[in-house]
Every structure is written in structure tokens, then in C-alpha cells.
Amino acid sequence: MFGIIASGRLVQTEFQQIEQTKFITTIVDADNINHIVVFLTGVMPFPEGAAGMVYWSWPDPNAPPNWQLLGYISNDKPSVIFKVSNFKKLHEMDVGSNIAPFGQQAICHNAQIGISLEPIVNIQNAQPVENANTYATFAQKMLDNFTNYILSYGVTQQQMIPDPNTTYVPLPAIQNWFTNFQRRLANNPNFWKT
């Protein structure tokens, strides 16, 4: 029913059914894969009112699979290209979105794709993890980097050399901005889009 193409590879259609509505396949030697295509083979359509949520698990030799929602395929949308290189080191960033829709399996050194048949209503409302969590992770890392950089220039008032051409900003103002930005980011990772 399903097929995948990992960039630079042959078509792969070997999915293992692990539950009535859940299927997985493994992509060996996945380190250099940047994009994958997930598609319906045309042998069998989805049941009426159903579609497939597509999940990705990047290999992590120190942990069980951490499933990331990529998006979905359906009878109306029978193929999708996903960029997966964004997820290569997501587990190192401590995103905190460990989804386990396919159960806790043994530690795996290969990437895996999981497809879960769901009512199409549920699927259309689901948000891929990259939209919110990647932005939040990036913003948090950027804030930490900015704050550390600014604080490295900190001097006391006694150490300052007066310079009429330089503007000075008090460190408490930067720290207050940092705290407010973190709070807003925690409440809504997409607040900066408005």
C-alpha cells in the first residue's frame, strides 16, 4: 500500500504492520539522507474517511526511537516530499516532543518511517513537529548565544573608559528582555510571526 524513496535510493515498499492501523519501515545507512518521498502505491486506497500520519525517527545509538510527525498522505494527497535533514540532531537539542505512537522499541541505528492510519479529521488538525518545536529550539539557542555574547563584554562602572561615541546598555535591560522573550516563546512558539 505504501512506498518510499529516500534521495539517491531505489523505491522501498517493505512496510511491516505492527498493529491494525500502524506500519513501519526501516531505512538503512540513513546518515546522508536529506529528503524522502512517501507515497501510496496505488494497489489499495485508504479506507473512506481515513488518511496516514507520517512519522520519522532518526537513528540515535543511545536511545529508543523518537518519533517526529512529518505530515500526512491521503487519497487526495497520495505523495509528499519531506525534508528530514532538519531532524538529524533534533534529539541533541532536547526538543521535548518524544512521541511514541509505535511503542518503545529497541535502540535502532537506522532511520524509520511510521505510518498511522487515522480519521482524516484528526490528521488535518495535526501540526508537524518542525513548525513549532524547531522554531522554539532555534529561538532558545539564539537567545542563549546572544545573552552569552553580550555578557562577555560586561564591565563594572569603575572599569569603563568614557567614550562619547559609544552607547551603553545596562545589562539588567538585556536580562529583562531575555526573560520576557523566553516567557512569550514558552506561551506561543509562533508569537514572533504576528
N, C-alpha and C positions, 0 to 999 in steps of 0.2 A: 504494500500500500504506500510506503514512504521510500524516498531516496534522498541521498545527499551527495553533493560534490564538494570536496574540500579543494581549494585552489591548488592546481597542479596535480590533482589525483584523478583516478578513474571514478566512475559512478559507484556508489555503495548503497546497496538495498537490504543489507542483512540487519534487520531490527529484531531484537528479542522482546517478546511480550512477557512482562514481569507481573502484570496484573491485567484485569479485563480491559482497562482503558489506558494502560501505561506501557510505553515501548521505549527501549534504549538501544543505542548502538555505540560502538567504541571506534575512535579514530586513533590508530597507532602512529607513533612518531609525530605528534601534533605540534611540536615546538615552532615550526616555521609556517604554520597556517595563519593567514590573516583574515580570510573570508571563507564562508561556507554558503552553499545553496541548499535549502531544504525544500523538497517538493513532493507532491502526490504523483505516483507513477501512472495513474490513470487506470490501473487494474480494478480499483474499487474506490468509490467516492466516500466521503464522510457520511454517516447517517444524517437524516434530515434534522436540522437544528443544532448540529454539533460541528466542532472545528478542533484543531490541535494546537495546544500551547507548546511552544518550542523552548526547551531549556538547554543550557550549555554548562558543562563542568570542565574547567581547565585542570590539567594534571597538577597535583600538589603532592610530592612524595612524603609529606609529613602529616597529611590529614585526609579524612574521607572526602568524597566529592562535595563541593559547594556549588549548588545549582543556581544559575543566573537565568532569569527569564529574558529571552531574546525577542519574542513576539509570537505571532501565530500564523498558521496556514489554514485555509478553508476551501470549500468547493469553489467559492467566488475568488479566492486568492490562492491558487494552487502551488505557487512557488514564491520564495522570498530569498533574497541575498542578505546575509548578516555579516557585519564586521565583528570578528571575535578577538582581534588583536588587543582591543581595549580591556579584555578580561584576563589577559595573561598574568598580570601581577595583582589583580584585584584583591586576592586573599592577603597579600602583604600589606595592603592599605587599611585593613581592619574595617571594611565597609559595614559589617554587621548585618548582612542580608542573607544569612545562611538558610536557604530554602532546601527542604528535604522531601520533595514530592515523590521521589523514587526510593525512599528508605535510606538508611545508613548502610552503605556497602563498604567492602574492604578498601583500604587505601589503593588508589589507582594512579599509575604513571602515564596514562593515556587520557586524551580528552574524550568526553562522552556527550552525546546528544540524547535528550529525552523528549518524547512527545506524549502529552497527556490529553486524551480526548475529553472535552468539556462542552457544556452548553455554550453556544455561540454568544449568548448574552453575557456570560461571565468573562469570556475571552475579550470581547470588545472593550470592557471596562478595565482590564488589567493593564498595568504600566510596566514596560520592560525596566529592569533594574538600572540600566545605564542612564536613563533620563534623570532620575532623582539622585541616586547614590553616587554616581560618578561626579556629578556637579558638586555635591556636598563634600565629597572627598577632596576634589581638586581645590575647592574654596578653602577648606580647612588647612590643607597643606600650604596653600598660598599665604593664608593668614599667619601661620606659624613661621614661614620663611620671612615674610615681611617684618613681623614683630622682632624676630631674632636679629635681622639685619639692622633695623633701626636701633634696637637696644645695644648693639655692638658699638655704636657711636656715642653712647651716653657718657656725659661728663658732669661733674658737680659744678656748681656756680663758681667755686674757687678755681677750678681748672680751666674755665672758659677764658678765651682770649677775645676781647671785644672786637667785632668786625661789623662795621655799619652796612656792609653789602650782603650779609648773611642773615636769613630769617631763621629763628629758633622756634621749635615747637616743644612745649612741655611734654615729657614722657607720660604723665598721667592722662593727657588728652589722647595720645595714641592707645594707651591701655584701655581707656574708656571706649574708644571706637572699636577696638578689637573685641571687647566683651559684648558690646551691642550687636556687632556683626555676627558673632557666634550664636547669640540668642536668636536672632532673626533667622539664621541659617538652620538652626535646630527646629524652629517652628515651621518653616517652609523653605525647603532647599531651592525652590524656584522664585523666591521673593525678588531677586535681582532682575528678573525678566520684566517686571511691571514698571 
